Amino acid sequence: MPRPASAPARAARAAGPVRKAVVPAAGLGTRFLPATKATPKEMLPVVDKPAIQYVVEEAAAAGLDDILMVTGRHKRAIEDHFDQAFELEQALAAKGDAVRLDAVRDPARLAAIHHIRQRDPLGLGHAVHCARHHVGDQPFAVLLGDDLIDPRETLLRRMLEVRERYAGSVVALMEVDPAQIHLYGCAAVEATGEEGVVRVTGLVEKPAREEAPSAYAVIGRYVLDPGVFDVLDRTPPGRGGEIQLTDALQELAAAGTVHGVVFDGLRYDTGDKADYLRTVVRLACARPDLGPAFLSWLREFVATADVAEKAPGRRVAA
């Protein structure tokens, strides 16, 4: 049996390039019931792709070619989506439908994709800890399955660059309305002298507005040092009776090893109904094959809806 690596050896490996990503996708999706009764929330379509495919495409575009999905019961559809579909591919090939054939094959070609189940719903920290044996002593990224960053943004690449310069762990931060800070993990920060990069000195999970150390919310992108697993080993259940990743990162932040990248680009929370609808509209409008015609219809619809609001008896055109 191989001997455990020494601390210097672990540190040396942890300093290498980031190639692995973990995508926690075990949530029940209760905010979207009844749609998510039998369909994983991560598989809800955003235009013509499931939300989780955008997340995997983002990881692959940043050079992460080994992706572990942490799923739960009733999430088999996620595994099937990123696998080959022989019968469907054969049917499309027989029809000569190369466009749809490529679209069906693309998910399985994005990266080496693996799956593990989180048997007990014990929180994000526990879901990340489930990846320990797959990740080993290597740094890794974590991308939340219902948190989409616009494909035109380069947030994850920037975080990987910051990790390479500073080592330790890196979290994505976004300034939010203080009235909304109770919905997020919140970071206390100090300047580094580098624009858009801060040192995180403390973290608190979903604080009350008056207790929040800042308006900087932690959003669903992390680049983590493997040392986080040792911290998660001893992290007790926190808010909601769950093991919170924020609580583990608080210990690392207190040791001065966590930095934050401040993001002011386009982000979509597909776990929220209203934001999910806005995501579909925004990404459809950005598509060259759909955008022009859809925008034209949208303008007409908004104008007609405005008239209907002033005259409730009038039928809005479909």
VENTARA-V611429 format. One record per residue. N is the residue number from 0. RES is the residue in one letter. SS is DSSP state (h for helix, s for strand, l for the rest). OMEGA is omega in radians with two decimals (* if undefined). Layout:
((N | RES | SS | OMEGA) (N | RES | SS | OMEGA))
//
This chain:
((0 | M | l | -3.09) (1 | P | l | 3.10) (2 | R | l | 3.09) (3 | P | l | 3.14) (4 | A | l | 3.08) (5 | S | l | 3.13) (6 | A | h | 3.09) (7 | P | h | -3.14) (8 | A | h | 3.11) (9 | R | h | 3.14) (10 | A | h | -3.14) (11 | A | h | 3.13) (12 | R | h | -3.11) (13 | A | h | -3.12) (14 | A | l | -3.09) (15 | G | l | -3.14) (16 | P | l | 3.13) (17 | V | l | 3.14) (18 | R | l | -3.05) (19 | K | s | 3.08) (20 | A | s | 3.08) (21 | V | s | -3.13) (22 | V | s | 3.08) (23 | P | s | -3.09) (24 | A | l | -3.06) (25 | A | l | -3.07) (26 | G | l | -3.09) (27 | L | l | 3.11) (28 | G | l | -3.05) (29 | T | h | -3.13) (30 | R | h | -3.12) (31 | F | h | 3.05) (32 | L | l | 0.14) (33 | P | l | -3.09) (34 | A | l | -3.07) (35 | T | l | 3.08) (36 | K | l | -3.13) (37 | A | l | -3.12) (38 | T | l | 3.09) (39 | P | l | -3.12) (40 | K | h | -3.14) (41 | E | h | -3.14) (42 | M | h | 3.07) (43 | L | l | -3.04) (44 | P | s | 2.96) (45 | V | s | -2.92) (46 | V | l | -3.09) (47 | D | l | 3.06) (48 | K | s | 3.05) (49 | P | s | -3.07) (50 | A | h | -3.05) (51 | I | h | 3.11) (52 | Q | h | 3.08) (53 | Y | h | -3.13) (54 | V | h | 3.13) (55 | V | h | 3.09) (56 | E | h | 3.10) (57 | E | h | 3.13) (58 | A | h | -3.12) (59 | A | h | -3.14) (60 | A | h | 3.12) (61 | A | l | 3.09) (62 | G | l | 3.12) (63 | L | l | -3.00) (64 | D | l | 3.12) (65 | D | s | -2.99) (66 | I | s | 3.08) (67 | L | s | 3.07) (68 | M | s | 3.10) (69 | V | s | -3.04) (70 | T | s | 3.11) (71 | G | l | 3.10) (72 | R | l | 3.14) (73 | H | l | 3.12) (74 | K | l | -3.08) (75 | R | h | -3.13) (76 | A | h | 3.11) (77 | I | h | 3.13) (78 | E | h | -3.13) (79 | D | h | -3.09) (80 | H | h | -3.10) (81 | F | l | 3.06) (82 | D | l | 3.05) (83 | Q | l | 3.10) (84 | A | l | -2.95) (85 | F | h | -3.08) (86 | E | h | 3.14) (87 | L | h | 3.13) (88 | E | h | 3.12) (89 | Q | h | -3.14) (90 | A | h | 3.14) (91 | L | h | 3.12) (92 | A | h | 3.14) (93 | A | h | 3.12) (94 | K | h | -3.07) (95 | G | l | -3.10) (96 | D | l | -3.04) (97 | A | h | -3.10) (98 | V | h | -3.14) (99 | R | h | 3.10) (100 | L | h | 3.08) (101 | D | h | -3.14) (102 | A | h | 3.13) (103 | V | h | -3.11) (104 | R | h | -3.01) (105 | D | h | -3.08) (106 | P | h | -3.11) (107 | A | h | -3.08) (108 | R | h | -3.05) (109 | L | l | -3.07) (110 | A | l | 2.96) (111 | A | s | -3.00) (112 | I | s | -3.11) (113 | H | s | -3.11) (114 | H | s | 3.01) (115 | I | s | -3.12) (116 | R | s | 2.98) (117 | Q | l | -2.99) (118 | R | l | 3.14) (119 | D | l | -3.13) (120 | P | l | -3.01) (121 | L | l | 3.03) (122 | G | l | -3.09) (123 | L | h | 3.13) (124 | G | h | 3.11) (125 | H | h | 3.11) (126 | A | h | 3.11) (127 | V | h | -3.13) (128 | H | h | 3.10) (129 | C | l | -3.10) (130 | A | l | -2.98) (131 | R | h | -3.08) (132 | H | h | 3.11) (133 | H | h | -3.08) (134 | V | h | -3.11) (135 | G | l | -3.09) (136 | D | l | -3.10) (137 | Q | l | 2.99) (138 | P | l | -3.06) (139 | F | s | 3.09) (140 | A | s | 3.01) (141 | V | s | 3.12) (142 | L | s | -3.14) (143 | L | l | -2.97) (144 | G | l | 3.14) (145 | D | l | -3.14) (146 | D | s | -3.06) (147 | L | s | 2.98) (148 | I | s | -3.10) (149 | D | l | -3.10) (150 | P | l | -3.14) (151 | R | l | -3.14) (152 | E | l | -3.12) (153 | T | l | -3.07) (154 | L | h | -3.05) (155 | L | h | 3.09) (156 | R | h | 3.12) (157 | R | h | 3.13) (158 | M | h | 3.10) (159 | L | h | 3.09) (160 | E | h | 3.13) (161 | V | h | 3.09) (162 | R | h | -3.12) (163 | E | h | -3.12) (164 | R | h | -2.99) (165 | Y | h | -3.00) (166 | A | l | -3.12) (167 | G | l | -3.11) (168 | S | s | -3.11) (169 | V | s | 3.08) (170 | V | s | 3.06) (171 | A | s | -3.12) (172 | L | s | 3.07) (173 | M | s | 3.11) (174 | E | s | -3.10) (175 | V | l | 3.03) (176 | D | l | -3.13) (177 | P | h | 3.12) (178 | A | h | -3.13) (179 | Q | h | -3.01) (180 | I | h | -3.14) (181 | H | h | 3.13) (182 | L | h | -2.99) (183 | Y | l | 2.80) (184 | G | s | -3.04) (185 | C | s | -3.05) (186 | A | s | 2.88) (187 | A | s | -3.00) (188 | V | s | 2.97) (189 | E | s | -3.05) (190 | A | s | 3.07) (191 | T | l | -3.02) (192 | G | l | 3.09) (193 | E | l | -3.09) (194 | E | l | 3.09) (195 | G | l | 3.13) (196 | V | s | -3.13) (197 | V | s | 2.99) (198 | R | s | 3.14) (199 | V | s | -3.10) (200 | T | s | 3.13) (201 | G | s | 3.14) (202 | L | s | 3.07) (203 | V | s | -3.09) (204 | E | s | 3.03) (205 | K | l | -3.12) (206 | P | l | 2.95) (207 | A | l | -3.06) (208 | R | h | -3.08) (209 | E | h | -3.14) (210 | E | h | -3.09) (211 | A | l | -3.13) (212 | P | l | 3.14) (213 | S | l | 3.02) (214 | A | l | -3.14) (215 | Y | s | 3.12) (216 | A | s | 3.03) (217 | V | s | 3.11) (218 | I | s | -2.87) (219 | G | s | 3.04) (220 | R | s | -3.12) (221 | Y | s | 2.90) (222 | V | s | -2.90) (223 | L | s | 2.98) (224 | D | l | -3.13) (225 | P | l | 3.06) (226 | G | l | 3.12) (227 | V | h | -3.13) (228 | F | h | 3.10) (229 | D | h | 3.12) (230 | V | h | 3.12) (231 | L | h | 3.09) (232 | D | h | -3.05) (233 | R | l | 3.14) (234 | T | l | -3.14) (235 | P | l | 3.04) (236 | P | l | -3.13) (237 | G | l | -3.10) (238 | R | h | 3.13) (239 | G | h | -3.12) (240 | G | h | -3.11) (241 | E | l | 3.06) (242 | I | l | -3.01) (243 | Q | l | 3.04) (244 | L | h | 3.12) (245 | T | h | -3.13) (246 | D | h | 3.11) (247 | A | h | 3.13) (248 | L | h | 3.07) (249 | Q | h | 3.11) (250 | E | h | 3.12) (251 | L | h | 3.12) (252 | A | h | 3.12) (253 | A | h | 3.10) (254 | A | l | 3.07) (255 | G | l | -3.05) (256 | T | l | 3.13) (257 | V | s | 3.05) (258 | H | s | 3.12) (259 | G | s | 3.01) (260 | V | s | -3.12) (261 | V | s | -3.04) (262 | F | l | 3.11) (263 | D | l | -3.13) (264 | G | l | -3.07) (265 | L | l | 3.12) (266 | R | s | -3.11) (267 | Y | s | 3.08) (268 | D | s | -3.09) (269 | T | l | 3.02) (270 | G | l | 3.13) (271 | D | l | -3.03) (272 | K | h | -3.09) (273 | A | h | -3.13) (274 | D | h | 3.05) (275 | Y | h | 3.12) (276 | L | h | 3.11) (277 | R | h | 3.12) (278 | T | h | 3.14) (279 | V | h | -3.12) (280 | V | h | -3.10) (281 | R | h | -3.09) (282 | L | h | 3.05) (283 | A | h | 3.14) (284 | C | h | -3.13) (285 | A | l | -3.11) (286 | R | l | 3.14) (287 | P | l | -3.13) (288 | D | l | -3.09) (289 | L | l | -2.96) (290 | G | h | -3.06) (291 | P | h | -3.12) (292 | A | h | -3.12) (293 | F | h | 3.11) (294 | L | h | 3.11) (295 | S | h | 3.11) (296 | W | h | -3.10) (297 | L | h | 3.12) (298 | R | h | 3.13) (299 | E | h | 3.14) (300 | F | h | -3.13) (301 | V | h | 3.12) (302 | A | h | 3.14) (303 | T | h | 3.13) (304 | A | h | 3.12) (305 | D | h | 3.09) (306 | V | h | -3.11) (307 | A | h | 3.13) (308 | E | h | 3.12) (309 | K | h | 3.13) (310 | A | l | -2.99) (311 | P | l | -3.12) (312 | G | l | -3.08) (313 | R | l | -3.14) (314 | R | l | 3.12) (315 | V | l | -3.13) (316 | A | l | 3.13) (317 | A | l | *))
//
